[in-house]
Amino acid sequence: MVVDELDAAEVDRIFHALADATRRDILAQVIRSEQSVSALAQHYPMSFAAVQKHVAVLERALLVTKKRRGREQIVHGDLAALRKATRLLGAYEEIWRYRTGQIEQILAED
């Protein structure tokens, strides 16, 4: 099960990163096409430093990677990490589907 493949700290970092709407939007943008942190900062009504902090949170969760190109930091989405998060959520869905199935079975017995 995916939940067992990830340690608790890694799961915490993924959910923390995806819990913020700006970070989810940044992730969606860099999955569509790589962008510099400067280019990303132009999309949001916040400082460059604030956007850079959001990118750092995504990077710690391994959802994005940054590479230096000249004077710019280019941000790339990591589809493998995103697939891992998707499988993690699917595993939780599977647990809940099992539980609701058990409840339905108990109710049907009465």
Buried (B, 14 or more C-beta within 10 A) or exposed (E): EBEEEBEEEBBEBBEBBBEEEBBBBBBEBBBEEBBBBEBBBEEBEEEEEEBBEBBBBBBBBBBBBBEEEEEBBBBBBBEEBBEBBEBBEEBEEEEEEEEEEEEEEEEEEE
